[in-house]
């Protein structure tokens, strides 16, 4: 009879094999473990007794690890354990209400089980990292799950919505994607009342239940949900708007334009248009010059021309005059 430690080690290896593969044949598992088929069957039953839902597959004489009613212990390799710990630490400062405490509890449990060397790796990252920002709006996790489930099931969603100006409306939409951007969550959906695509801030949204009838999913607007959101955010009704020609290809310029900052429109292989909007002309100057590409102003308020000239003069004054 094998020693308990040998059996435990073999069970851990068996569990790792099942977690790493969608389906394994019994012959392959027995060969990888170096045991007889009868011993493999006993080990499978031991895993089931520990709460792991190991299912026998039809026709292939194999096994797969399924989802169960309870959450049994997970087996993680070293890199996976560090990745989970870092993810939990990041989530603790995230934008989902209530997730901070839950993430910290899970992180405390995980760190108790980490070997000393891995705890030091996680601790080193934590103590060497400084978070800037925060304080943005948070969303209710139940709201996120309700929307995500409606997206998955392709069910129409009715919800109360508070506009940026404080107005309250009841909306009906076909939810397609949740997009997380700059500590905010957005829903990209087909607005059935307006027969057009719309974006909604999730922190301003309260779902009504039950969800509505099923719908046929539509192609993403412009071919990409994230790009559509970026376009919508940068094309809001800003007090100051401008368009400049960037003397660089759209593909190269797009890598330098932050999502939500502006919309890049191709002109030819050597130039493109950048459409931007902001609260003040000085902010427009910063947004345009931060792309770090030669540009020509096409349109904008007169104050923008003055702001660009003032910035140019300020930069020239910053350079000491050469003497001698």
N, C-alpha and C positions, 0 to 999 in steps of 0.2 A: 504494500500500500504506500503511495507516495506521501512524502512529508507535507504537512499543511502549507509550509512556505512555498514548496514547489507547486502545489495546486493553485495557490493564490497568484503566484507569478504567471502561471499558464493562463489563468482566467483573465488577468490584466492584458496579456498579449492577445488572447482571443477577442476581448472587448475592443482593443485597438484595431484589430483587423476588421471587425464588423463595422466600426465607426468610420474607417477609412474607405470602405467599399460599399457600394449600394447593395451588392449581392455577391456572395461567395459560395462556391460549391462545397459540399461536405468533404469531398476528397482533397480539395485544395487546402481547406482549413486544417484537416488532420495532418497533411504533409507539412504545412508551415509550422505546426505545433510539435511535430514529431511524435504523434500519438496514434493509437488505433481508433477506427471509427466509433467503437463502443465507448471509449474514453471521451471522445469529442461529444457524443450525445449526452453523456453525464455532465460534461462541463456546460453544455447549452442549458440543461435543466438547472444547474446551479445559478447561471446568470438570470434565468427567469425567476428563480426563487429570490434573487436580490432586487427584483423589480424591473429588470431590463426586458422589454418586449421583443424577444428574438422569434421571428416568424420563419417557419419552413416554407420554401418556395415550391410552387407546383411545377412539375415537369423537369426541373433541373437538379433535384436532390441537393438543394443548397439552402442557405440561410440569409436573412437580412434583418437589420435592426430597425424596428418600427417605432412609432410614437406611442407612448403609453399614457395612462390616466394620471400617473404621478411622475415626478421628475427624479429619476435615480441619479447617483453621482456620475459626473462626467470624467472621462479620462482625457487629459490634455498633455501634449508634449511640451517641452520647455518654451519654445517660441510661441505656441498657442497660449500658454498660461500668461506669459508676459503681455501678449497682445490683448488678452481679455482684461488684465489688470489695468493696462494703460487706457483701454476703452472705458472701463468703469470710472476711472479717475477723471477722464474727460467728460463723461456723462454727468458726473457730480456737479459740474459747473455749467450744465447745458440749459436749454430753453424750454424744457418740458417740466411743468409744475409737478412737484412731488418726487421727481426722479432722482433728485440729489440725495435724499436720505436713503432711498432704496439702493442706489448705486454704492453709497458708502458702506451700507450693511453687507452687501454682496462682496465688496472689495475686502472688507475686514475678514470675512470667512475665507476668501481665497488666499489672502496673504498669510493666514495662519497655517495653511497647508503648503505654501511655497518653500522649497529648500532655501537655505540661507543665502546662497549666491544669487538666486533669482529675486529674493526680497531686496537685496542690495541694488540690483539693476533697476527694479521698479522705484525704489526709494530715491536712487540717484536721479532718475528722470523727473520725479516729483519735486525734489528740492532744487533742481537746476532750472525749472520752468517757471516763468512768471506769466500769469494771465492778465491781459489788458482788455478792458471793455467790460461787458456784462451789464446787468441792469436793464436789459431789453425785455420786451413783453414775453410772458410765458404762456404756454398752451396747456390745456387740461389733457392728460394722457387718454382719458376715456373718449374725448372728442377726436383725438388723433386715430384711435383704434376704430371708432365708428366710421370715420371717413375712409380709412384704409380698407375696412371690410366692405364698404359700399363700392369702392374702386375695384376690389377683387371680385366681388359678386356682380359687378356691373348693374347696380341698382340705383335708380334715381334718388337724389337726396334733397330733402326740404330742410331749410334752416333759417334761423333768424340772423340777420346781418346788420352790424352797425357800421355805417360808412365813416370815412375819415372826418367828415364834418359833423358826425354825431347823429345822423338820421338813421331811423330803424326801418328795415324792410324785411319781408319774408320772400326768400328766393327758392327757386326750384331749378336744379341743375343735374347734369349727368357728370359725376365725378370721374376724372381720368387719372390724375397723378397728384401726389403730395410732393412739394419741392421745398427743401430746406435751404435757405440762403441768408447769410449775415444775421444769424441768431433769430431769424423769423421763419415761420412755416407758412406756405402758401398752397392753396388748392387751385389747380388748373382744371376747369370744368367747362362743359358746354351749357350755357345758360338757355334753358328751354323757353323762357319768356321773351328773351331778346334774340333768339336764334343766332347766337354768336358765341365765340369763345370768350371767357372771362377769367380773371384771377381774383382770389379772395384771401385776405389775411385770416389765418385760422384762429388767431387770438381774438378776432372780432366776430366769430362764427359760433352759433349754438345749434347743433343738429336737432331736428324734430324726428321722433320715431313714431311708427315704424318707417323704414325706408320704402321708396316707391317701387314701381314696376321695373323690370329689367330693360336694359337698352343695348343696342348694338354699338360697340366701341367705334370711335371715329379715328382717323389718322391724325397724328399730332399736328397742331397748327405750325406751318412752316417746316414740318418734318421733325421737330424736336421740342419737347415740353420745356426743358430747361432754357433753351435759346428763346423760346416764346416769352417765358417769364422775364428773362433779362431784358428783352425788347420792351415789354410792358412797363417794367420798372423805370427804364431810362427814357420812356416817351410819355411819362405822366405830364400833366399840365403844370409845368414849372413856370415861375414868374419870368425866368430868363432862359432863352433857348438860343442855340447857335448851331451852325453847320460849317465845318472846315474841310478842306481837301488835305488829306494826309499823303505826302509824297512817298508812298510805300504801298505794296500790294495789300489787299484786304486780308489775305491769309497771314502775312507777317504782322500786320497791325493788330489783328484780333488777339494775338498772344499777349499784347501789352495793354489791352483795354480791360480793366476790371469788369467782371459781370455786374450789370446794373448801372455802370457808369455811362455808357453810350452805345449807340447802334452803329456798326460798321457796314457800309454799303459799297460793294465793289464797283469800280469805274473801269479800270483796265489793269494790265499786269503791273503797272508801276504807280498806281494811285487808287485812292478810295475816299469815300465821304465818311465823316464821323459826325453823327448827330448827337448833341448833348443838351442836357437841361439841368438847371440848378436854381438855388434861391437868390444868388447874387452874382454880378459880373465877375467879382474876384474869385469866386468858387469855380466859375467857368474857365477862367484863366488857368487855375491849378489843374483842373481836369484835362484840359487840352494839352498843356505843356508836360503833364506827367506821362503822356504816351511816349515822349522822347523821340519825336519824329518831326522833320520839317513839315510845315503846314502853311496853308493859305486860307484866310478867313473868307467865307462865302456869304454868310448872312448871320445877323445877330443884332442886338440892340446897340444904339450908339454908345452906351456906357461901356460895352465890351471893348470897343476900339480904344477908348480912353484907358481902360484897365490894362489892356495889352501893352500900350505905349508906356504906361507908368511902370509896369513890371520890367519892360525892356530897359528903361532908364535906370531903374533900381539895380538891375544886374550889372549894367555898365559902371555905375558908381561904385559897385562893390570891388571892381578890379583896380588895384593901385596903378597910378600912372608911372610909366617907365621914365627914369631919369638918366641923364648922361648919354 
